[in-house]
């Protein structure tokens, strides 16, 4: 079944979606792997979980292989567009992916007696098997973190401090429980945090992340659902047709980070930066005040997904070339906001 699923259009498309959110042709220091390789890796890990009935094993493996098929181009960056346009993020987009496949991928599921809605519920939440693929220390994250650290060119983060099989040994389909020893769990979280710190500290990565998000926000009223089924390169070409100045400037490394700071000042105007629609409006206001075109400025609020305190969140202001006025404007917005208790 794993091999059959690997040949479907929904999974083959993931060859064009990098494991890193920002693709390597924009940010050469990310992972060399794709979401396709990652998805098959998660599927293989599911085979190591024993003591379950056959129907659960089949269902879990299918969910493991298909957990990323709902991703749009530039995963996570395009999630806000997907939620605004379709009402769900990529975890809830499995049916959307199958329904928009140019071939009848669902026939593979029928061959193995699997139901698409049940697979979707495992991935999206609410099923007894959900914690295995959509939790904290789950098959998805265990493979993702290990694979990312292992495949960054020149190994700047060293070797992972755990092996995926080491963690999977503590998962049981029979009891539907995941009991990871605290010491092993701490190693996993430490490695995961290393990745985010590494990405945050790389300016090329954060510039590309910020401006890809800005491009999608600028075009959100003209993009269709078809955009969400594209590969990274296909989506980038669409962006370039409407915003050639942005894609050219990214290619030529003409954007600069003019503000990068930790902040916890999120009341008033500053709090709007957390909402994607309001973020787009704020970016437009910053552009007008600084005398910039809409594609010449972008803002990102970055935070870890594992309960990081707001003290550790960071805001990046990216502009074309260098613009001290834009920096002053955003600093004024943040400094005039009241502090929220961490």
N, C-alpha and C positions, 0 to 999 in steps of 0.2 A: 504494500500500500504506500509506503514511504516513497518508493521509486516511482510509482504511478503518479502520486501527487507532485513529485518534482518535475514532471513533464507537462503539467497543466499550464495554461497561459497565465493564470493569476500568480503562480509561483515563479515561472520563467521571467515575468516582468521584473521581479526583484533583482535580477542580474543588473538592471540599470538603476538600482537604488543603492547607494553606498551604505555601509554600516555606519560610518560617520554621517552626522546630519549634513554637514557641508562636504560636498564631494571632493575627491582628491585633486581634480583638475582645477579647483579654486583654492584648495588648501592642502598642499602636498604632504603635510606632516600628520595626517590622520591615519586611520586604519586602512590597510590595503584590501580588506574584505568587503563583500557586498551583503545585502540583506538576504540574498538567495543562499549564500554559503552559511550564513547565520541560521536561517530558517531550517535548513537540513540538519545543521548541528544540533539545534534544539530538538528536532524530531528524533535524532539518534540518541540523544540523552534520555528521551522518554522511554526508550527501549530498555534502559538499565533499571527502571523502577519495576520491582517484582511484586509478587503476591497479590496481584489483582485479577479479576475475572477478565475474560477475553474482550468482552464488549467495552469495558472501561479502558483496557489497554489500547484498543483500536481508536476509541474516541479521543483519548489523551494524545496519541501520536498524531492524529489528524489535526487537532487543535494546536499542537506544538509546531507542526510544519506550516500551518496556515495563519499563525498568530499575527504575522506582519503583512498579509496580503492587502489589508485595508489601508496601508500607508499611502499617503499622497507623495508627490515628489518633495524632496527635502523634508523627511519625516520630522514631526514636531513643529517645524516652522509652518507647514501648511495645515496643521491641525486646527488652528483657529478659523481658517477659511472653510474647512470641512464642516466644522461645528456650526458656523454661521449659515452656510449654504444648505447643509443636509440635516443638521440637528444632532450630529454625533461626531466623535473623534474616531481615530483609526481603529481603536479596539472594537467599535461598534459597526465597522464598515465591511465586515466579511461578506455579508449578503450583497452589499453594493458592489463589491469586487466581482463576485461570481455572476451577478446579473448583468454586469457590463463587460464580461469576457466575450471576445469575438467567437469563441468556440464553446461547446457544451461541457465545461469543466465539471459541472454537477453530476454528470454521468459516472465519474470516478467514485464519487461519494456513494451513489446508489449501488454501485458494484460491491461495495463493502458494507452495505446496509446502514450507512451513516446518514444522519439528518442534519442539514445545513443549519437549521435553527438551533439544534442542540450544540453543535460545534460553536456557533456564534455565542451562545450563552456561556460556554466554558471560557471563551476568550474575553468576553465583555464583562462577565461577572454574574453571580447568582447561582452558579452550578457547584455541586460538591467538588468537582475537579478544578474549579477556577484557581484556587491557591497555587496549583502546580505550574500555571502559565501566566497568571496575572496577580502576583503578590509582591513581596519584597525580595526574599531569597527564593526565587522560583527558577524554573528551567530557562526561561527567556533571559533573565538578568544574569544568571550564573554563566551561561554561554557568552552573552554579550560582553560582560566585563573581561572575562578571560581572553576571549578572541580579540578584543580591542587592544588590550595591553600587549598581547603576544604578537600583533601584526603591525604595530607602529614601526616605521623604518628606523633603524639604528637603536631600537629599544630604549628610549629615553626614560621610561618608567621601570626599567628592569624587568624581571620575570614576575608573573602573578604569584601571589602568596598562597594560592590554593589551586586545586584541580577540580573541574566540574564533577567528575565521577566521585570525588571525595565527598561532595555535598549531596549528590543524588543518592548515595548509600543511606542517607537519613530520611528518605522519602518513602512512604508506603501507600500503595494503592488500596491495599486490603483495609487499612484503618482510615484512609483518607487524611493522613497526618504527615506533617513536615516538622520534624524535631531536630533542628540543627544545633549542635553544641555551641555555647556562647563564644568560645574561643575561635571556632571555625567561622561563625557568623561575623565576628569582629574583623577577621582577616578579609572576608568578602567585602564588608562595608568600607574598610580601609582602602582596598583596591578600587572600589567604585568611586570613592571620593577623590582618589589620585587622578582618575580620568577627568573628572569635572574641573579640578584645579588646573590640570594640564591644558584643557581646552580654553578655560577662562584666561589663562595667562598668555595664550598665543594670540597676538593682535590680528594676524591675517585671518584666523578662524573667526574671531568675534566680529571683525569687519564684514566678512562674507555673510555670517549668520544674520547680522543686523540689517544689511542692505537687501538680502533676499527677502527677509520679513517685510521690510519697507516696500519693496517692489510689489509683493502680493497685496499689501494693504492699499497701495495706490490703485491697483487694478481690480480690486475685489468686486466692483460692480459690473465689470465687463467680462470677467472670467466665468466659464461654465463648469459644470460638473466633470466634463471631459478632461479638464486640466488636472483633476485629482487622480486620473488613471494614467497619467503620463509618467515616463521615466524622468530622471533628473535632467538629462540633456535635452529632451523634448520640451520640458517645462521652461528650461533656461532660454531656449530659442524663442518661445512664446513671449517671455518677459522681454527679450532683446528687441522684438519687433515693435513693442510699445515704448520701451525705455532703453533705446540704444545707448544713450549717454551713461546710464547706470552700468550696463554690462561691459561697455568699453572701459569705463573707469575702474571697475573691478579687475578686469583683465590686466590693465596697466598699473594696478596698485596705486591708484590716485586718491583713494579714500584714507582719511586719518581718524584715529580715535583721539578726540580732543578732551574727553572727560571719561574717566574710569575710576569709580570710587565706590566703596561700601556705603550703604545707606540704610537707615531705618526711618527716614522722614517721609511718611506716606499718607499724611492727612492732606486735606484740601486738594490743590491741583496735583501735587505729587502722587497721590493715590491713583489718579486717573491713568498713570503709566502702567498699571497692572491689568487694565482692561483693554483688549485688543482694539475695539472700535474707538475708545477714547484716546488710546495711544496714537492711532492714526490722526485723529483731530489735533492732538497736542503737537505731533510732528509737523502738521500743516501750519500751526500757529508759530512754531519755532522757525520754519522756513520763511514765513512772511516777515517776521520780526528781524531775521538776519539777512534778508534780501537774497535768499537762495531759491533755486528751482526745487520742485517737490522731490525729485530723485537725488538731490544733493545732500540730504540729511536723513539720518535714521537713528532710532533709539531702541535699545534692548535692555530689559530687566532680566537678569540671569540669577537663578537660584537652584540649589540642589533639590532633587525630588524626595529626599528622605528627611523631612522634618527639620531642615535647617532653620535656625532662628533668623529673623529679618536682619539682625546685625550683619549677617554674612552675605546678604543679597548684594548684588552689584548692578549699577546702571552704567551703560556705555552710550556715549553720544558720538556718532560717526558723521563726519562731514567730508564733502569733496574738497580736497586740498586742506587748508587749515583756516578756521574761522573762529577767532576769539570771541566775536559777538555772540555766536550761537552757544558757545560754552558759558558765557556770562548769563545768558537767558536761562538755561537749564539749571545752573547753579542757584540762581535767584529763586526758581520754582521750588527746588528742594530745600533750600535754606529757610524759606518762608513757611514751610510746612511744619506742623507740630509732630513731636516724636511719639511713636506708638511703642508701648511697652513690649519688650521682646517676649 
